[in-house]
Amino acid sequence: MAKLRILVALLAVLLVAEVASATRWDPSEWDPRGPSEWDPRRRGDDERCERQVDRADLSPCEEHIRQRVEDEQDQYPYNLPDRRRRHRGGYDDEQQERCCNELNRFENNERCMCQALQEIFQNQNYRFQQDRSQRHQLEREVRNLPQNCGFSSPDRCNLNNRRPY
C-alpha cells in the first residue's frame, strides 16, 4: 500500500511539472495596453494597417484639412464674393463626406486610424512648415477629424511619428 501511495504521489508531481512547463505566462496577454511594440503580433498589425492605409484614398481628407487650415488663416471668409464662398463651402462639405467614408474603414481599429491620421498629417505638413500657427491648426484639425466624422479618436496617437503608439 505504501508503494502505491508513493507511485501516485510521484505521478501527481510529474503531472504538475508537465502542466507547469506546458503553460507559459505571457505578460502581454494580461497587459491592458496590449502587446509591446517589439511583439511580432503587433508588427503584423502595423503591416496590416500600413497596407490598409496605402489602399485608402486619403486625398479628400488631405484636401479638406488643407482647406480648413487655409480658411482659418482668412479670419474673414465673408469677404469672399458670395458665389465663391458658397462654392467653397459645398466643395468642402463634399470633401469631408468623402474623407469620412474613407476613414470609416478604420473606425474600429485605433492603430489603423492613427496611421491614417499620421499619413494625412505628414502629407500636409510640408505646406505649413513655415507658419507655426498654421502647423498647430493643421495638427488640431487632423486630431479632430475622426470626431468630426462621428468616430472616436485614437487615445494615443503621435502625429509627428510614423509609429502609432
N, C-alpha and C positions, 0 to 999 in steps of 0.2 A: 504494500500500500504506500509506503514511503517513497519507493522508486517511482510510482505512478504520479505522486504529488510533485516530485522533482521534475519529472518529464513534462507535466502540464505547466509548471512554472517556467521551465526553460522554453517551451513553445510560446507561452504568453510573452516572454521577454523578446524572443525573436520576432514575433508578430508586431509588437510595439516598435521595435527597431526598424522593421521593414516599412511600416506606415510612416514613421518619422522621416526616413530617408526619401520616401517617395513624395512626400508633401513638403515642398519648399515654400517658404513665406516670401512673397514678392511685395515689398513696401509700396510700390506704385499702385498696386491693386487697392490699397487701403488709403492712399493719399488723396484727400479730397481735391487737390489741384490736378490730379491725373498724372500720367507718366512724365518723367523728366525729359528735358529736351534731347538727351542722349539716348533715350529709349528707342529702339528700332521701330516700335509700333508708332511712335509719334512721327518719326521721319517718314514713314509710309503715309501717314495722314497729311503731312506737309506736301509731299509729292502729289498726292491725290488732289489736294486743294490747288496746288500750282497748275495742274492740268485743267481743273475746272475754271480757274481764273483766266487761263490762256484761251479757253474756248469761249468765254463770255465776251460779249461786246460791251465794253465799259465806256465807249466813246460818248454815248448820250449822258452818262454820269459826269464825265470829264467836261463836256460842253456845258452842262447845267451848272456845275460848280464854278467853272470859269466865268460864266455869265453872272452868277450871283456875286462873285468876288468883284468883278468889274463894275457891276451895278452899285454895289456898296460903296465903291470909290466915288461914283457920281452921287453926291449927297442929295441931289435934287433931280430924280429921274423925271419929274413932271415938267422939266424944262425941255424935254424932247418933244418934237412935234407929235400931236395926238396919234396920227396914223402909225408912226414908227413905234411909239410906246405900246399901242395895242398889239402890233405885230410881234414885238419883242416879248411881251408877256405871254401871248399864246404860244409862241415858239418855245419859251422856257418851260411852260406847263407841259407841253408835249415831250420835251427832253426829260423832264422829271418823271413823267409817266413811263417812258421807255427805260429810263435808268432803274426805276423801282421794279419793273418787270425783269430786268437782268439781275438785280440784287436779290430778287425772290428766290433764286437758285441757292442762295447761301443763308437763307433765313434761319434754318435750324442748325447751323454749324458756325459757332463763333470763330473758330480758327480760319475757316474759309472766308467768312465775312471780313475778318481782319485783313487777310491777304488781299482781298478785292479792294478794300479801302486804302491799303498801302499802295497798291498799284495806281489807283486814281490819284492819290496824293503825290506820288513820285512823278507821274506823268504830267502833272500840272505845276509842280514845284518850280521847275525851271522858269516858268513865265513870271513868277512873282518873287524871285530871289532878291531882286534889288530893293524892293519895298517891304520893309519889315511888317508894317500894318497889314498889307495885303497877304503876306505869308501867314500871319496869325489868323486872318479872316479865312484863308484857304483851309487851314487846319480845323478851325471851328466848323466850317461848312461840311468838310469831309466827315468829321466826327458826328455831326447831326444828321447826316444823310440817311442812315438806317431808320432813325426815329421819324424823319420827315416822310418816309415811305411806310411807316406803320410797323416797323420791325424793331426788335430790341438791339441796342448797340453792344458790341463786344465789351466785356468788362475791362480787359487788359489788352490794349492794342497800341503798340508803339508805331505811329505812322512814319517816323523817321528811320525805321529799321525794317529790313526785309523779313526778319524772323517775327512771327506773330506774337509771341508772348515773351 
